Amino acid sequence: MYTVQYKQSNSHDDGIWSCAWKHCEKDDIDYIVTGGVDDLVKAWRYTDDRLDLKHVFEGHQLGVVSVDINPDGTVIASNSLDSQIRLWDTSKGTLLKTIDAGPVDAWTVTFTPDGQNVITGSHSGKINVFNIDKGEKETSLDTRGKFTMSLACSPDGKYVASGAIDGIINIFDLATGRLIHTLEGHAMPIRGLSFSPASQLLITASDDGYIKVYDVLAASLVSTLSGHASWVLSVDYHPDNTRFASTSADRTCRVWHVGERRCEATFADHTDQVWSCRFNRTGSKLVSVSDDKAIHIYDCP
């Protein structure tokens, strides 16, 4: 049964906009990282079905809009409205590097699957790829579009997808920087993107209240899912390749079955819009964060 397993209220002093969940191989610890409007990034240790605060990272000047953890769980990336990308040591809780992304030029941040680069979207529509070791911009991918609000890398490392404020989704070949596909299924901002573990499908979340599933190679629409009563703010694919989770401004978090095109579970426990969700590495648990300052963890059978 899908159930609420744990709730951590007042996790931040203001709304929580983003989260990430990875297992740190070095420490053999599951880390949940959260970023809030209170300018803070927090790393939580998840063990014995509960959360313990491990580190509080200070330094961002404005709300933290996006966080991610590298594949082996050792480095946290965060970026905020101050256009600074900060890299943190997960175990030690120390700042490793600050990358200046330029004036108002970093909105969402994600690691490449090899962990060597972080990718951010920008107000100009460009997607910037930064080398972590050098702390420098390696390349830019030009969407020729508007403000990039969401990003996702395919697990096989071949593609990067971007979602814009006007509803346009672009898919690039990461190695060549070439634009492969442009998808125009939404007419409102794209808040969330997630590739399937097999890198064959792309899920899109939009302010129009719909979730769409696309075939990446064919650039064709596979299905459209409805059920949220407001903006869909994030999506995350389950490791089993058959399900995904979504969160919405309607204060709910949902789990969907891709093939059967139906909602399997609805969690309505948050009291404000739910900005982000992430599965753990096995898919047995799901975390969500909200403007209500709470972190919720769910059991997923």
C-alpha positions as CSV (number, residue, x, y, z in Angstrom):
1,M,0.0,0.0,0.0
2,Y,1.1,3.6,-0.7
3,T,1.3,5.3,2.7
4,V,2.8,8.4,4.3
5,Q,5.7,7.1,6.2
6,Y,7.3,10.2,7.7
7,K,6.7,13.9,8.1
8,Q,9.3,16.6,9.0
9,S,7.5,19.8,9.6
10,N,9.2,23.3,9.7
11,S,12.2,21.8,7.9
12,H,13.0,25.3,6.6
13,D,12.0,28.8,7.7
14,D,10.2,29.4,4.5
15,G,8.8,27.3,1.5
16,I,10.9,24.5,0.1
17,W,11.4,24.7,-3.6
18,S,13.5,21.7,-4.5
19,C,14.8,18.4,-3.3
20,A,17.2,15.5,-4.3
21,W,17.8,12.0,-3.0
22,K,20.9,9.9,-3.6
23,H,22.9,7.2,-1.8
24,C,26.4,8.3,-0.9
25,E,28.6,5.3,-1.7
26,K,31.5,6.6,0.4
27,D,29.5,7.0,3.6
28,D,26.9,4.3,2.8
29,I,24.3,6.9,3.7
30,D,21.1,8.0,2.0
31,Y,21.0,11.8,1.7
32,I,18.0,13.9,1.0
33,V,18.9,17.5,0.1
34,T,16.5,20.4,0.2
35,G,16.6,24.0,-1.0
36,G,14.4,26.7,0.4
37,V,13.2,30.3,0.0
38,D,15.1,30.9,3.2
39,D,18.4,30.9,1.2
40,L,19.5,27.6,2.8
41,V,20.5,24.2,1.5
42,K,20.1,21.4,3.9
43,A,21.4,17.8,3.8
44,W,19.4,15.3,5.7
45,R,20.5,11.7,6.6
46,Y,17.7,9.2,6.0
47,T,18.1,6.2,8.2
48,D,15.8,3.9,10.2
49,D,12.8,5.5,8.5
50,R,13.5,9.0,9.9
51,L,15.4,12.2,8.9
52,D,18.3,13.7,10.8
53,L,19.7,17.0,9.8
54,K,23.4,16.5,8.9
55,H,24.4,19.8,7.3
56,V,23.1,23.3,6.8
57,F,24.8,25.1,3.8
58,E,24.8,28.9,4.0
59,G,26.0,31.4,1.4
60,H,23.2,31.9,-1.2
61,Q,21.8,35.4,-1.1
62,L,18.3,34.7,-2.5
63,G,16.0,31.7,-2.5
64,V,17.5,28.4,-3.5
65,V,15.5,27.3,-6.6
66,S,17.2,24.0,-7.5
67,V,19.4,21.3,-5.9
68,D,20.9,18.1,-7.2
69,I,23.3,15.4,-6.1
70,N,26.0,13.8,-8.3
71,P,25.6,10.1,-9.2
72,D,27.8,8.7,-6.4
73,G,26.3,11.0,-3.8
74,T,29.5,12.9,-2.9
75,V,28.8,16.4,-4.3
76,I,25.7,18.6,-4.0
77,A,25.0,21.3,-6.5
78,S,22.7,24.2,-5.6
79,N,21.7,27.4,-7.4
80,S,19.6,30.4,-6.4
81,L,18.2,33.6,-7.7
82,D,21.7,35.2,-7.0
83,S,22.9,33.3,-10.1
84,Q,25.6,31.5,-8.1
85,I,26.0,27.7,-8.5
86,R,27.5,26.3,-5.4
87,L,29.1,22.9,-5.1
88,W,29.2,21.3,-1.6
89,D,30.9,18.2,-0.1
90,T,28.1,15.9,1.0
91,S,30.1,14.2,3.8
92,K,32.1,17.1,5.2
93,G,29.4,19.8,4.7
94,T,31.9,22.2,3.2
95,L,31.8,24.5,0.2
96,L,33.9,23.1,-2.7
97,K,33.4,25.7,-5.3
98,T,31.3,28.7,-6.4
99,I,30.5,29.1,-10.1
100,D,29.2,32.5,-11.2
101,A,26.6,31.8,-13.9
102,G,26.2,35.5,-14.8
103,P,23.4,38.0,-14.0
104,V,20.1,36.2,-13.5
105,D,21.4,33.3,-15.6
106,A,20.8,30.1,-13.6
107,W,17.4,28.7,-12.8
108,T,17.6,25.0,-12.6
109,V,20.7,22.8,-12.0
110,T,21.3,19.2,-12.8
111,F,24.4,16.9,-13.0
112,T,25.3,15.0,-16.1
113,P,25.1,11.2,-15.6
114,D,29.0,11.0,-15.5
115,G,29.1,13.6,-12.7
116,Q,31.7,15.7,-14.5
117,N,29.4,18.6,-15.4
118,V,26.5,20.6,-14.1
119,I,23.9,22.0,-16.5
120,T,21.8,25.1,-15.9
121,G,19.0,26.8,-17.8
122,S,19.0,30.6,-18.2
123,H,16.6,33.5,-18.7
124,S,17.9,33.9,-22.3
125,G,16.9,30.4,-23.1
126,K,20.5,29.1,-23.4
127,I,21.5,25.9,-21.6
128,N,25.0,26.3,-20.0
129,V,27.2,23.3,-19.3
130,F,29.9,23.9,-16.6
131,N,32.9,21.7,-15.9
132,I,33.0,20.9,-12.2
133,D,36.7,20.5,-11.9
134,K,37.6,23.7,-13.7
135,G,34.5,25.7,-12.5
136,E,34.2,27.1,-16.0
137,K,31.6,27.1,-18.7
138,E,32.4,24.3,-21.2
139,T,29.7,24.9,-23.7
140,S,26.3,26.5,-24.3
141,L,23.3,25.0,-26.1
142,D,21.1,27.5,-27.8
143,T,17.3,26.8,-27.6
144,R,16.7,30.1,-29.6
145,G,13.8,30.3,-27.2
146,K,12.6,31.8,-24.0
147,F,13.5,31.4,-20.3
148,T,14.5,27.8,-19.6
149,M,12.6,26.7,-16.5
150,S,13.4,23.0,-16.3
151,L,16.1,20.5,-17.4
152,A,16.7,16.8,-17.5
153,C,19.6,14.6,-18.7
154,S,18.9,11.1,-20.0
155,P,20.4,8.4,-17.9
156,D,22.4,7.1,-20.8
157,G,24.1,10.5,-21.1
158,K,23.0,11.1,-24.7
159,Y,20.4,13.8,-24.4
160,V,19.5,16.9,-22.4
161,A,15.9,18.2,-22.5
162,S,14.9,21.7,-21.6
163,G,11.5,23.1,-20.9
164,A,10.7,26.8,-21.5
165,I,8.3,29.4,-20.0
166,D,6.3,29.4,-23.3
167,G,5.7,25.6,-23.2
168,I,8.3,24.6,-25.7
169,I,10.5,21.5,-25.0
170,N,13.9,21.1,-26.8
171,I,15.9,17.9,-26.8
172,F,19.7,18.2,-27.6
173,D,22.4,15.7,-28.3
174,L,24.7,16.4,-25.4
175,A,27.9,15.3,-27.1
176,T,27.5,17.4,-30.3
177,G,25.3,20.2,-28.9
178,R,22.9,19.7,-31.8
179,L,19.2,20.4,-31.4
180,I,17.4,17.1,-32.3
181,H,13.7,17.7,-31.5
182,T,11.4,20.5,-30.6
183,L,8.1,19.5,-28.9
184,E,5.2,21.8,-28.8
185,G,2.5,19.9,-26.8
186,H,2.1,22.5,-24.0
187,A,1.1,26.1,-24.2
188,M,2.2,27.1,-20.7
189,P,5.4,26.9,-18.7
190,I,7.2,23.6,-18.3
191,R,8.1,23.2,-14.6
192,G,9.4,19.6,-14.7
193,L,11.0,17.0,-16.9
194,S,12.1,13.4,-16.3
195,F,13.6,10.8,-18.6
196,S,12.7,7.1,-18.1
197,P,15.6,5.0,-16.7
198,A,15.9,3.4,-20.2
199,S,16.2,6.9,-21.8
200,Q,13.4,6.1,-24.2
201,L,10.6,8.3,-22.8
202,L,10.4,11.9,-21.5
203,I,7.8,13.1,-19.1
204,T,6.8,16.7,-19.1
205,A,5.0,18.7,-16.4
206,S,3.3,22.0,-17.2
207,D,1.2,24.9,-15.8
208,D,-1.6,23.7,-18.0
209,G,-2.3,21.0,-15.5
210,Y,-1.3,18.2,-17.9
211,I,1.5,15.6,-17.9
212,K,2.7,14.4,-21.3
213,V,4.7,11.3,-22.1
214,Y,6.9,11.5,-25.3
215,D,8.9,9.0,-27.2
216,V,12.4,10.6,-27.3
217,L,13.7,9.1,-30.6
218,A,10.4,9.5,-32.6
219,A,9.6,12.8,-30.9
220,S,6.0,11.6,-30.8
221,L,3.4,12.0,-28.1
222,V,2.7,8.7,-26.3
223,S,0.0,9.8,-23.8
224,T,-1.5,12.8,-22.0
225,L,-2.4,12.4,-18.3
226,S,-4.7,14.6,-16.4
227,G,-5.8,14.6,-12.7
228,H,-4.0,17.5,-11.1
229,A,-6.3,20.5,-10.4
230,S,-3.6,23.1,-10.9
231,W,0.0,23.6,-12.2
232,V,2.1,20.5,-12.3
233,L,5.4,21.5,-10.7
234,S,7.7,18.4,-10.9
235,V,7.9,14.8,-12.2
236,D,10.3,12.0,-11.4
237,Y,10.6,8.6,-13.0
238,H,10.5,5.5,-10.8
239,P,13.6,3.2,-11.2
240,D,11.4,0.3,-12.4
241,N,10.7,2.2,-15.7
242,T,6.9,1.7,-15.4
243,R,5.8,4.5,-13.0
244,F,6.5,8.1,-12.2
245,A,5.6,10.7,-9.5
246,S,4.3,14.2,-9.9
247,T,3.6,17.2,-7.7
248,S,1.3,20.1,-8.1
249,A,0.2,23.5,-6.9
250,D,-3.1,21.6,-6.0
251,R,-1.1,20.5,-2.8
252,T,-1.0,16.8,-3.9
253,C,1.7,14.3,-4.9
254,R,0.7,11.5,-7.2
255,V,2.1,8.3,-8.5
256,W,1.2,7.2,-12.1
257,H,1.5,4.0,-14.1
258,V,2.9,4.9,-17.5
259,G,1.7,1.9,-19.6
260,E,-1.8,1.9,-18.0
261,R,-2.0,5.7,-18.2
262,R,-3.6,5.9,-14.8
263,C,-3.0,7.4,-11.3
264,E,-2.1,4.7,-8.8
265,A,-1.9,6.9,-5.6
266,T,-2.7,10.4,-4.5
267,F,-1.1,12.0,-1.4
268,A,-3.0,15.0,-0.2
269,D,-1.1,15.6,3.1
270,H,0.7,18.9,2.3
271,T,-1.1,22.1,3.1
272,D,0.4,24.2,0.3
273,Q,1.7,23.7,-3.2
274,V,4.2,20.8,-3.6
275,W,7.2,22.0,-5.5
276,S,9.3,18.8,-5.9
277,C,9.5,15.1,-5.5
278,R,12.2,12.4,-5.9
279,F,12.3,8.6,-5.5
280,N,15.2,6.9,-3.7
281,R,17.5,4.6,-5.7
282,T,15.3,1.5,-5.3
283,G,12.0,3.3,-5.7
284,S,10.7,2.0,-2.4
285,K,10.4,5.5,-1.0
286,L,9.4,8.9,-2.4
287,V,10.1,12.4,-0.9
288,S,8.2,15.6,-1.5
289,V,8.7,19.2,-0.4
290,S,6.3,22.1,-0.2
291,D,5.6,25.7,0.5
292,D,4.3,24.5,3.8
293,K,7.9,24.0,4.9
294,A,7.5,20.3,5.3
295,I,9.3,17.2,4.0
296,H,7.1,14.1,3.5
297,I,8.3,10.6,2.8
298,Y,6.0,8.0,1.3
299,D,6.2,4.2,1.1
300,C,5.9,3.0,-2.5
301,P,5.1,-0.7,-2.9
